[in-house]
Amino acid sequence: METENLKDLGWLLVWVTLFFLMMRYGCGAHMMGGHGKHRKHQGSAADGEIKDPVCGMSIRPEKAGAATVVEGKIHYFCSVACREKFEQAPEKYAGNGFQDAPAGGHPAG
């Protein structure tokens, strides 16, 4: 009976360890605002993210939900809804996160 208890305790420790690792380094880390070592870089050019000027969400240009070109510069948005808000009043959001348009490039969405 005692070896059964030790076996159960061993499996419990395995599952607790896996749970801890997932919450610390896996999905749980992203749910709690990202990995600790990356938090100071969110939204910076170093990690390739920019901010949607309408809602402030950090996004990667290649995964943007929408984009538009204004005065020769491309701007990325998290969604079509944010792009539409921007297009209704661009002066309200001007200067917030514009990126130079690539030569011959077209915005997504």
C-alpha positions, 0 to 999 in steps of 0.5 A, spaced: 500 500 500 505 504 501 508 504 494 501 505 491 501 512 495 508 514 493 506 512 486 500 517 486 505 522 490 510 522 484 504 523 479 501 528 482 508 532 483 509 530 475 502 534 474 504 540 478 510 541 475 507 541 468 502 545 470 507 550 473 511 550 467 505 552 462 503 557 467 510 560 468 513 559 461 507 557 456 500 560 455 499 562 462 505 567 461 501 570 455 494 571 459 498 575 464 501 580 460 507 576 456 513 573 459 517 577 464 523 579 460 519 581 454 514 586 458 519 592 457 519 591 450 512 591 448 510 596 442 517 597 441 521 597 434 525 592 437 520 586 437 517 589 431 510 591 434 506 598 433 500 601 436 494 601 433 492 609 434 485 608 435 485 603 440 492 603 442 493 595 441 500 592 440 500 589 433 505 586 428 504 589 421 504 582 418 498 580 422 494 587 422 487 586 421 487 592 416 491 598 414 491 604 410 495 609 406 495 617 408 499 622 405 504 616 403 505 613 409 502 606 411 498 605 418 496 598 421 490 597 425 488 591 429 481 591 425 477 593 420 473 597 425 479 601 428 481 603 420 474 605 419 474 610 425 481 612 423 478 614 416 472 618 419 477 622 423 484 621 421 486 628 424 484 626 431 489 620 430 494 623 426 502 621 428 500 615 432 504 610 429 505 611 422 510 607 418 513 609 412 510 605 406 514 600 403 516 602 396 510 599 391 507 596 397 500 596 398 496 596 405 493 589 407 485 589 408 
